[in-house]
Amino acid sequence: MKRLRPYVKGYLKETILGPLFKLLEALFELLVPLLIANLIDVQIGQRNSQGILGVVLTLFALAVVGLAFSMTAQYYSSKAAVGFTKQMTDDLFETIMG
């Protein structure tokens, strides 16, 4: 890991933001089963149409926000990966060519 640290330096922001957004996406995905349980146990059980609509709209909003977090995570992760690989390839080329 110590040998790879210089390659990460130029992409430290992306290296941190990629996993952070992936964590946020996972947290939003973990809320879905809780909302579904509430929908089944409470809202449908009480035949509360307003509550059902509210939970469905909340699920839709969670899906949209989760998608945005996922796309942002992929953007930063791929940017870090490409930069990391380019720097490593340049150093390898420099070593081979002398």
KETORLUM-414201 format. One line per field, with one value per residue: residue number from 0; x, y, z of N, C-alpha, C, O, CB in turn. Coordinates in nm, 4 decimals, padded with zeros to 6 digits. Glycine has a CB too. Example, Ala and Ser with C-alpha at 12.3 -4.5 7.8 and 13.67 -1.06 7.14 Angstrom:
mivex = (0, 1)
n_east = (01.3190, 01.2850)
n_north = (-00.5690, -00.2250)
n_up = (00.7800, 00.7080)
ca_east = (01.2300, 01.3670)
ca_north = (-00.4500, -00.1060)
ca_up = (00.7800, 00.7140)
c_east = (01.3200, 01.2900)
c_north = (-00.3300, 00.0030)
c_up = (00.7800, 00.7870)
o_east = (01.4236, 01.3409)
o_north = (-00.3319, 00.1138)
o_up = (00.8465, 00.8039)
cb_east = (01.1308, 01.4084)
cb_north = (-00.4473, -00.0598)
cb_up = (00.9046, 00.5725)
//
This chain:
mivex = (0, 1, 2, 3, 4, 5, 6, 7, 8, 9, 10, 11, 12, 13, 14, 15, 16, 17, 18, 19, 20, 21, 22, 23, 24, 25, 26, 27, 28, 29, 30, 31, 32, 33, 34, 35, 36, 37, 38, 39, 40, 41, 42, 43, 44, 45, 46, 47, 48, 49, 50, 51, 52, 53, 54, 55, 56, 57, 58, 59, 60, 61, 62, 63, 64, 65, 66, 67, 68, 69, 70, 71, 72, 73, 74, 75, 76, 77, 78, 79, 80, 81, 82, 83, 84, 85, 86, 87, 88, 89, 90, 91, 92, 93, 94, 95, 96, 97)
n_east = (00.0813, 00.1989, 00.3575, 00.1767, 00.0646, 00.1671, 00.0394, -00.2255, -00.2376, -00.2833, -00.5480, -00.7025, -00.9387, -01.1371, -01.0977, -01.1924, -01.4549, -01.5915, -01.6349, -01.7775, -02.0180, -02.1170, -02.1646, -02.3694, -02.5649, -02.6108, -02.7168, -02.9597, -03.0803, -03.1156, -03.3255, -03.5530, -03.6709, -03.7719, -03.9659, -04.1378, -04.2230, -04.3634, -04.5599, -04.7000, -04.7688, -04.8869, -05.0128, -05.1605, -05.2915, -05.4573, -05.6089, -05.5465, -05.5494, -05.4274, -05.1926, -05.0739, -05.0245, -04.8431, -04.6255, -04.5559, -04.4805, -04.2632, -04.0954, -04.0454, -03.9081, -03.6832, -03.5702, -03.4981, -03.3149, -03.1278, -03.0384, -02.9151, -02.7069, -02.5702, -02.4861, -02.3200, -02.1262, -02.0152, -01.9081, -01.7041, -01.5484, -01.4656, -01.3225, -01.1109, -00.9973, -00.9155, -00.7301, -00.5422, -00.4529, -00.3453, -00.1295, 00.0248, 00.0802, 00.2259, 00.4537, 00.5505, 00.6080, 00.8087, 01.0025, 01.0605, 01.1460, 01.3573)
n_north = (-00.1199, 00.1205, 00.1750, 00.2432, 00.4767, 00.7326, 00.7515, 00.7855, 01.0315, 01.2579, 01.2257, 01.2339, 01.3537, 01.2404, 00.9746, 00.9637, 01.0677, 00.8918, 00.6291, 00.7402, 00.8434, 00.6018, 00.4726, 00.6373, 00.5804, 00.3093, 00.3335, 00.4621, 00.2601, 00.0720, 00.1741, 00.1138, -00.1544, -00.1064, 00.0892, -00.0552, -00.2517, -00.0895, -00.0009, -00.2391, -00.3433, -00.1294, 00.0818, -00.0507, -00.2325, -00.0669, 00.0340, 00.2816, 00.5082, 00.7542, 00.7319, 00.5141, 00.6225, 00.8210, 00.6665, 00.5295, 00.7428, 00.8330, 00.6110, 00.6247, 00.8702, 00.8010, 00.6146, 00.7755, 00.9561, 00.7702, 00.6687, 00.8979, 00.9286, 00.6916, 00.7251, 00.9464, 00.8393, 00.6465, 00.8156, 00.9612, 00.7459, 00.6229, 00.8320, 00.8569, 00.6023, 00.5992, 00.8117, 00.7217, 00.4866, 00.5953, 00.7499, 00.5470, 00.3916, 00.5761, 00.6037, 00.3415, 00.3194, 00.5142, 00.3926, 00.1594, 00.2609, 00.4070)
n_up = (00.0000, 00.0683, -00.1478, -00.3381, -00.2564, -00.3568, -00.6036, -00.5453, -00.4310, -00.6037, -00.6560, -00.4283, -00.3317, -00.5001, -00.4349, -00.1779, -00.1963, -00.3725, -00.2367, -00.0207, -00.1297, -00.2223, 00.0184, 00.1187, -00.0720, -00.0132, 00.2441, 00.1898, 00.0416, 00.2405, 00.3817, 00.2427, 00.2916, 00.5498, 00.5057, 00.3384, 00.5173, 00.6966, 00.5221, 00.4646, 00.7229, 00.8684, 00.7065, 00.4965, 00.6559, 00.8094, 00.6132, 00.4989, 00.2681, 00.2115, 00.3610, 00.2341, -00.0191, 00.0567, 00.1517, -00.0819, -00.2485, -00.0997, -00.1248, -00.3991, -00.4087, -00.2555, -00.4281, -00.6474, -00.5289, -00.4360, -00.6803, -00.7832, -00.5949, -00.6477, -00.9155, -00.8839, -00.7154, -00.8873, -01.0812, -00.9431, -00.8534, -01.0927, -01.2059, -01.0241, -01.0554, -01.3252, -01.3298, -01.1398, -01.2655, -01.5010, -01.4033, -01.2910, -01.5158, -01.6684, -01.5041, -01.5156, -01.7892, -01.8049, -01.6447, -01.7898, -02.0375, -01.9594)
ca_east = (00.0000, 00.2848, 00.4093, 00.0682, 00.0213, 00.1921, -00.0551, -00.3553, -00.2265, -00.3468, -00.6909, -00.7474, -01.0796, -01.2186, -01.0821, -01.2770, -01.5949, -01.6520, -01.6923, -01.8735, -02.1467, -02.1640, -02.2191, -02.4989, -02.6581, -02.6452, -02.8057, -03.0922, -03.1346, -03.1549, -03.4519, -03.6640, -03.7462, -03.8446, -04.0861, -04.2275, -04.2831, -04.4635, -04.6684, -04.7793, -04.8203, -04.9664, -05.0966, -05.2579, -05.3719, -05.5581, -05.6746, -05.5199, -05.5051, -05.3334, -05.0658, -05.0169, -04.9708, -04.7251, -04.5145, -04.5164, -04.4059, -04.1352, -04.0143, -04.0018, -03.8057, -03.5623, -03.5116, -03.4358, -03.1969, -03.0314, -02.9801, -02.8235, -02.5875, -02.4995, -02.4190, -02.2123, -02.0209, -01.9491, -01.8310, -01.5810, -01.4662, -01.4015, -01.2235, -00.9940, -00.9355, -00.8476, -00.6129, -00.4483, -00.3960, -00.2624, -00.0033, 00.1021, 00.1264, 00.3324, 00.5745, 00.5993, 00.6678, 00.9338, 01.0981, 01.1001, 01.2174, 01.4823)
ca_north = (00.0000, 00.2386, 00.2013, 00.2969, 00.6051, 00.8501, 00.7555, 00.8282, 01.1709, 01.3514, 01.1960, 01.2080, 01.3933, 01.1395, 00.8492, 00.9723, 01.0922, 00.7734, 00.5406, 00.8119, 00.8426, 00.4628, 00.4491, 00.7054, 00.5016, 00.1886, 00.3721, 00.4852, 00.1293, 00.0023, 00.2294, 00.0597, -00.2596, -00.0488, 00.1532, -00.1610, -00.3110, 00.0067, -00.0024, -00.3615, -00.3612, -00.0186, 00.1546, -00.1405, -00.2889, 00.0314, 00.0787, 00.4252, 00.5367, 00.8668, 00.6784, 00.4301, 00.7140, 00.8848, 00.5709, 00.5034, 00.8606, 00.8314, 00.5075, 00.6789, 00.9714, 00.7289, 00.5539, 00.8815, 01.0044, 00.6604, 00.6664, 01.0121, 00.8951, 00.5852, 00.7817, 01.0322, 00.7491, 00.5893, 00.9220, 00.9865, 00.6246, 00.6028, 00.9387, 00.8191, 00.4829, 00.6358, 00.8922, 00.6325, 00.3982, 00.6749, 00.7825, 00.4241, 00.3548, 00.6702, 00.5666, 00.2150, 00.3517, 00.5852, 00.2948, 00.0680, 00.3335, 00.4561)
ca_up = (00.0000, 00.0742, -00.2823, -00.4201, -00.2012, -00.4433, -00.7155, -00.4925, -00.3865, -00.6959, -00.6666, -00.2916, -00.3205, -00.5668, -00.3613, -00.0584, -00.2318, -00.4348, -00.1343, 00.0636, -00.1986, -00.2258, 00.1521, 00.1250, -00.1534, 00.0624, 00.3542, 00.1335, 00.0044, 00.3629, 00.4300, 00.1638, 00.3615, 00.6630, 00.4525, 00.2905, 00.6375, 00.7431, 00.4247, 00.4811, 00.8584, 00.9212, 00.6109, 00.4332, 00.7648, 00.8504, 00.4896, 00.4939, 00.1312, 00.2157, 00.4109, 00.1281, -00.1197, 00.1146, 00.1547, -00.2207, -00.2949, -00.0290, -00.1897, -00.5276, -00.3804, -00.2141, -00.5477, -00.7274, -00.4566, -00.4387, -00.8149, -00.7930, -00.5168, -00.7180, -01.0328, -00.8350, -00.6671, -01.0043, -01.1458, -00.8680, -00.8505, -01.2231, -01.2235, -00.9440, -01.1135, -01.4499, -01.2953, -01.0725, -01.3672, -01.5922, -01.3364, -01.2758, -01.6494, -01.7048, -01.4291, -01.5701, -01.9184, -01.7769, -01.5922, -01.8972, -02.1425, -01.9021)
c_east = (00.0858, 00.3366, 00.3025, 00.0236, 00.0511, 00.0926, -00.1921, -00.3542, -00.2994, -00.4971, -00.7499, -00.8955, -01.1707, -01.2140, -01.1682, -01.4244, -01.6636, -01.7129, -01.7946, -02.0121, -02.2030, -02.2248, -02.3562, -02.6043, -02.7037, -02.7390, -02.9475, -03.1581, -03.1811, -03.2850, -03.5731, -03.7384, -03.8248, -03.9735, -04.1867, -04.2971, -04.3909, -04.5842, -04.7597, -04.8460, -04.9170, -05.0640, -05.2021, -05.3491, -05.4829, -05.6389, -05.6655, -05.4641, -05.4081, -05.1953, -04.9957, -04.9529, -04.8436, -04.6044, -04.4647, -04.4362, -04.2694, -04.0415, -03.9609, -03.8909, -03.6745, -03.4919, -03.4380, -03.3078, -03.0882, -02.9623, -02.8799, -02.6947, -02.5041, -02.4220, -02.3025, -02.0954, -01.9439, -01.8614, -01.6979, -01.4901, -01.3947, -01.2968, -01.0956, -00.9214, -00.8574, -00.7214, -00.5031, -00.3759, -00.3054, -00.1279, 00.0856, 00.1597, 00.2396, 00.4625, 00.6351, 00.6690, 00.8034, 01.0414, 01.1500, 01.1862, 01.3454, 01.4846)
c_north = (00.1266, 00.2755, 00.2634, 00.4364, 00.7250, 00.8624, 00.8060, 00.9772, 01.2695, 01.3348, 01.1645, 01.2410, 01.2862, 01.0064, 00.8481, 00.9843, 00.9711, 00.6790, 00.6098, 00.8134, 00.7009, 00.4247, 00.5142, 00.6311, 00.3776, 00.2208, 00.3978, 00.3535, 00.0509, 00.0555, 00.1676, -00.0524, -00.2075, 00.0188, 00.0508, -00.2279, -00.2194, 00.0070, -00.1221, -00.3671, -00.2517, 00.0360, 00.0657, -00.2007, -00.1957, 00.0842, 00.2315, 00.4609, 00.6550, 00.8201, 00.5933, 00.5181, 00.7816, 00.7931, 00.5429, 00.6217, 00.8697, 00.7277, 00.5567, 00.7824, 00.9058, 00.6666, 00.6586, 00.9319, 00.8967, 00.6491, 00.7805, 00.9853, 00.7893, 00.6395, 00.8713, 00.9477, 00.6890, 00.6926, 00.9420, 00.8637, 00.6028, 00.7102, 00.9062, 00.7005, 00.5161, 00.7168, 00.8099, 00.5453, 00.4746, 00.7081, 00.6592, 00.3800, 00.4467, 00.6365, 00.4368, 00.2384, 00.4197, 00.4896, 00.2038, 00.1395, 00.3996, 00.6003)
c_up = (00.0000, -00.0645, -00.3726, -00.3763, -00.2918, -00.5588, -00.6712, -00.4595, -00.4771, -00.7058, -00.5300, -00.2742, -00.3805, -00.4927, -00.2354, -00.0965, -00.2950, -00.3321, -00.0440, -00.0007, -00.2097, -00.0910, 00.1668, 00.0436, -00.0774, 00.1780, 00.3041, 00.0932, 00.1269, 00.4211, 00.3604, 00.2366, 00.4823, 00.6171, 00.4008, 00.4087, 00.6932, 00.6512, 00.4472, 00.6182, 00.9017, 00.8177, 00.5455, 00.5390, 00.8099, 00.7315, 00.4740, 00.3566, 00.1264, 00.2611, 00.3068, 00.0211, -00.0692, 00.1149, 00.0128, -00.2766, -00.2273, -00.0903, -00.3242, -00.5075, -00.3376, -00.3346, -00.6315, -00.6602, -00.4548, -00.5735, -00.8326, -00.7152, -00.5879, -00.8380, -00.9919, -00.7855, -00.7841, -01.0744, -01.0739, -00.8655, -00.9833, -01.2504, -01.1466, -01.0072, -01.2404, -01.4205, -01.2311, -01.1747, -01.4632, -01.5284, -01.3233, -01.4107, -01.6953, -01.6330, -01.4815, -01.7042, -01.8994, -01.7271, -01.7035, -02.0012, -02.0908, -01.8894)
o_east = (00.0495, 00.3569, 00.3348, -00.0464, -00.0340, 00.0654, -00.2662, -00.4590, -00.3710, -00.5659, -00.8370, -00.9692, -01.2694, -01.3134, -01.2122, -01.5096, -01.7829, -01.8326, -01.8880, -02.1120, -02.3247, -02.3247, -02.4487, -02.7195, -02.8224, -02.8307, -03.0445, -03.2791, -03.2754, -03.3484, -03.6835, -03.8612, -03.9322, -04.0774, -04.3074, -04.4164, -04.4978, -04.6980, -04.8820, -04.9660, -05.0185, -05.1851, -05.3195, -05.4688, -05.5917, -05.7267, -05.7629, -05.3445, -05.3158, -05.0936, -04.8736, -04.8413, -04.7474, -04.4935, -04.3440, -04.3355, -04.1713, -03.9221, -03.8451, -03.7917, -03.5670, -03.3690, -03.3282, -03.2050, -02.9701, -02.8422, -02.7728, -02.5855, -02.3812, -02.3061, -02.1984, -01.9794, -01.8211, -01.7524, -01.5919, -01.3680, -01.2766, -01.1936, -00.9853, -00.7984, -00.7464, -00.6169, -00.3854, -00.2536, -00.2001, -00.0238, 00.2069, 00.2745, 00.3375, 00.5696, 00.7572, 00.7763, 00.9004, 01.1583, 01.2695, 01.2867, 01.4306, 01.5835)
o_north = (00.2272, 00.3931, 00.3286, 00.5058, 00.8133, 00.9729, 00.8629, 01.0416, 01.3566, 01.4220, 01.0784, 01.1661, 01.2463, 00.9338, 00.7419, 00.9190, 00.9501, 00.6509, 00.5456, 00.7877, 00.6826, 00.3530, 00.4535, 00.6202, 00.3447, 00.1439, 00.3592, 00.3375, -00.0278, -00.0121, 00.1695, -00.0466, -00.2591, 00.0068, 00.0682, -00.2575, -00.2658, 00.0144, -00.1083, -00.3927, -00.2801, 00.0358, 00.1022, -00.2183, -00.2414, 00.1690, 00.2991, 00.4454, 00.6554, 00.8631, 00.5990, 00.4918, 00.7974, 00.8356, 00.5336, 00.6019, 00.9095, 00.7533, 00.5328, 00.7825, 00.9495, 00.6660, 00.6329, 00.9485, 00.9276, 00.6232, 00.7616, 01.0155, 00.7966, 00.6039, 00.8721, 00.9804, 00.6813, 00.6601, 00.9401, 00.8767, 00.5681, 00.6821, 00.9256, 00.6982, 00.4668, 00.6923, 00.8256, 00.5318, 00.4243, 00.6956, 00.6668, 00.3362, 00.4007, 00.6401, 00.4240, 00.1836, 00.3876, 00.5035, 00.1750, 00.0854, 00.4423, 00.6567)
o_up = (-00.0609, -00.0947, -00.4720, -00.4500, -00.3029, -00.6059, -00.7513, -00.4602, -00.4277, -00.7590, -00.5176, -00.2101, -00.3188, -00.4878, -00.1915, -00.0362, -00.2728, -00.3394, 00.0040, 00.0664, -00.2067, -00.0859, 00.2209, 00.0855, -00.0775, 00.2069, 00.3693, 00.1091, 00.1182, 00.5021, 00.4146, 00.2434, 00.5134, 00.6821, 00.4176, 00.4019, 00.7327, 00.6974, 00.4486, 00.6282, 00.9652, 00.8402, 00.5398, 00.5163, 00.8450, 00.7480, 00.4408, 00.3321, 00.0449, 00.2068, 00.2925, -00.0238, -00.1443, 00.0825, -00.0096, -00.3445, -00.2900, -00.1061, -00.3585, -00.5803, -00.3785, -00.3421, -00.6809, -00.7258, -00.4703, -00.5805, -00.8901, -00.7635, -00.5884, -00.8591, -01.0576, -00.8105, -00.7804, -01.1215, -01.1364, -00.8746, -00.9857, -01.3113, -01.1976, -01.0122, -01.2604, -01.4808, -01.2633, -01.1711, -01.5024, -01.5930, -01.3424, -01.4183, -01.7542, -01.6936, -01.4904, -01.7293, -01.9682, -01.7630, -01.7103, -02.0475, -02.1688, -01.8426)
cb_east = (-00.0925, 00.4023, 00.4616, -00.0497, 00.0869, 00.3330, -00.0686, -00.3920, -00.0815, -00.2874, -00.7146, -00.6639, -01.1034, -01.1722, -00.9351, -01.2351, -01.6032, -01.5483, -01.5817, -01.8255, -02.1326, -02.0479, -02.1232, -02.4860, -02.5928, -02.5184, -02.7517, -03.0831, -03.0300, -03.0453, -03.4533, -03.6123, -03.6510, -03.7563, -04.0490, -04.1492, -04.1757, -04.4035, -04.6125, -04.6910, -04.7063, -04.8751, -05.0098, -05.1864, -05.2836, -05.4908, -05.8229, -05.4211, -05.6261, -05.3855, -05.0889, -05.1260, -05.0757, -04.7544, -04.5580, -04.6414, -04.4862, -04.1563, -04.0968, -04.1209, -03.8545, -03.5973, -03.6207, -03.5346, -03.2346, -03.1001, -03.0909, -02.8913, -02.6267, -02.5978, -02.5185, -02.2631, -02.0812, -02.0528, -01.9113, -01.6143, -01.5524, -01.5066, -01.2809, -01.0361, -01.0421, -00.9423, -00.6522, -00.5213, -00.5076, -00.3353, -00.0301, 00.0143, 00.0101, 00.2904, 00.5423, 00.4832, 00.5736, 00.9106, 01.0330, 00.9760, 01.1265, 01.5967)
cb_north = (-00.0003, 00.2145, 00.0718, 00.2031, 00.6265, 00.8431, 00.6168, 00.7466, 01.2098, 01.3364, 01.0786, 01.2891, 01.5289, 01.1207, 00.8269, 01.0921, 01.2090, 00.6989, 00.4839, 00.9557, 00.9044, 00.3662, 00.5027, 00.8495, 00.4610, 00.1208, 00.4971, 00.5791, 00.0485, 00.0135, 00.3796, 00.0084, -00.3685, 00.0519, 00.2500, -00.2661, -00.3383, 00.1474, -00.0046, -00.4848, -00.3672, 00.0929, 00.2172, -00.2527, -00.3221, 00.1480, 00.0340, 00.4678, 00.5651, 00.9775, 00.5969, 00.3387, 00.8199, 00.9302, 00.4391, 00.4766, 00.9888, 00.8023, 00.3787, 00.7418, 01.0683, 00.6198, 00.4855, 00.9985, 01.0457, 00.5294, 00.6760, 01.1405, 00.8459, 00.4776, 00.8609, 01.1243, 00.6370, 00.5338, 01.0540, 01.0292, 00.5025, 00.6027, 01.0744, 00.7848, 00.3779, 00.7161, 01.0042, 00.5446, 00.3285, 00.8043, 00.8426, 00.3123, 00.3600, 00.8140, 00.5523, 00.1146, 00.4420, 00.6961, 00.2105, 00.0073, 00.4388, 00.4146)
cb_up = (00.1199, 00.1697, -00.3450, -00.4161, -00.0683, -00.4998, -00.7785, -00.3673, -00.3779, -00.8309, -00.7626, -00.1924, -00.3907, -00.7106, -00.3246, 00.0285, -00.3265, -00.5170, -00.0491, 00.0891, -00.3377, -00.2619, 00.2597, 00.0747, -00.2872, 00.1152, 00.4252, 00.0127, -00.0724, 00.4660, 00.4104, 00.0305, 00.4070, 00.7375, 00.3409, 00.2074, 00.7450, 00.7519, 00.2825, 00.4614, 00.9550, 00.9694, 00.5036, 00.3535, 00.8824, 00.9227, 00.4887, 00.6065, 00.0416, 00.3097, 00.5365, 00.0653, -00.1575, 00.2552, 00.2233, -00.3086, -00.2682, 00.1208, -00.2093, -00.6028, -00.2709, -00.1112, -00.6322, -00.7485, -00.3118, -00.4052, -00.9219, -00.7406, -00.3767, -00.7636, -01.1181, -00.7226, -00.5799, -01.1019, -01.1479, -00.7252, -00.8171, -01.3348, -01.1769, -00.7996, -01.1442, -01.5419, -01.2027, -00.9689, -01.4452, -01.6320, -01.1978, -01.2156, -01.7495, -01.6720, -01.2800, -01.5867, -02.0001, -01.6736, -01.4811, -01.9641, -02.2034, -01.9808)
//
